[in-house]
Amino acid sequence: MGRDHRKLRAFEAADTLAQVVYKETADYPEEGLKTILRNAAIRVPTNIVDGCARSTMREYINCLTVAFGALREVGYLVELSEKLEYIDEERYEVMNDAYDESAKLLAGLIRSLKERKSE
């Protein structure tokens, strides 16, 4: 029962972002930013999955909103990684491009569901 998260482009982009973050942070120091960034990245697709399992539109949108908050954390932490010189500009662009795509699709999904809910 519920919605199939695998059919959502927003989920696919969030899943890609999580994979990119895990790959690009492999050589970060073990403590601190590596753990925080990876946790934030994995919360994006997992909250989308959680939302898809919810029975009401309100709960679904709430979970997607939580996912979007985690996504914004990822965006900031990627910027911080570059400022701290954990990553070069090329690796920053790889993660930031995945972030931008995920943000665009997730924001669009949330907006669409809110519009549908208000009809």
N, C-alpha and C positions, 0 to 999 in steps of 0.2 A: 504494500500500500504506500501511498505517497508519491512524490515526484521523483523522477529519475535524474539525479545530479549529472550523470554522464552525458545527458542530452543538452546540457547548458554550456554555451560558449564561455560564459563567465567562469564556470568550474574548470573547463579545459585551460583557460588562461591562468587561473590561480594555481592549478596543478603544475603547469609549466614554470610559473614563477617560483614555486617551492623547490622544484628540481634545479632551477638555475641558481637559486640562493645556496642550496646545499653544495652544488659543484663549485661555485665561485668563492665560497667561504672555507673550503677544505684546508687551506693553509693559514687561516687566521689562528691566533693564539687560542688555546683550548678554553680558556676562561673568558667570561665577560661578553663582549660584543658578538662573538660567534654564536654562543648559546642563545642570546636574546634575539638576534636577527633570525636565526633558524626557527626558533619557537614562534615568532611573529609570522614568518612565512608559512609555516605549516598550519597556523590557526586560520588562515584565509580559506583554503579549500575545505578544511574540516568543519568550519562553521557553515559553509555553503551546504555540505552534506547534511549536517545537523538540521538546517532549515528545511531542506527537502523532505526530511522525515517528520516534520511537524504537521499537525492536523489543521491548523488555521492559517489563514493568510497573514494575520497579525504576527503570529509566532514566526512564520517563514520570513517576513520582512525584518523582524527584530534580529533574527540570526544573520541575515544578510548584512544588516547594519553593523553588527558586531564584526563580521568578516571585513567590512570596509574599514572599520577602525583599526583592525590588525594590519590591513593593507597600508594604511597611512603610516603606521609605525615602521613597516618595512621601508617605505619611501624615505623616511627620515634617517633610519639606520644605514641605508645605502649611502645617503649623502654624508653621514658622519664617517662612514668607512673610508670614503675618499678623502675627507678632510684630515683624518688621522693617518692617511697614507697606507692603509691596509690594502688598498686596491689602486691600480692605475686608472687612467681615464678610459681605456678600452674595456676593462672589466666593469667599471662604473656604468658605461653605456649599455653593456649586455644586461646587467641587472635592472637598470633604469628603464630600458625598453620593455622588458618583461613586466615591470611594475606599471608602466604607462598603459600597456595593453590590458592588463588585468583591471586597472582602475577604470578605464573607459567602459569595459564590458560590465563590470559589477555595478557601477553607477547607473548605467543604462538599464540594467535589469531591475534595480531597486526603483528607479523612476517609473519604469513601465508598470511594475506591480502596484505602486502607490496610485498611479493614475487609474488603473483598472479597479482598484479597491474603492476609489472615490466615486466611481460611476454608479 
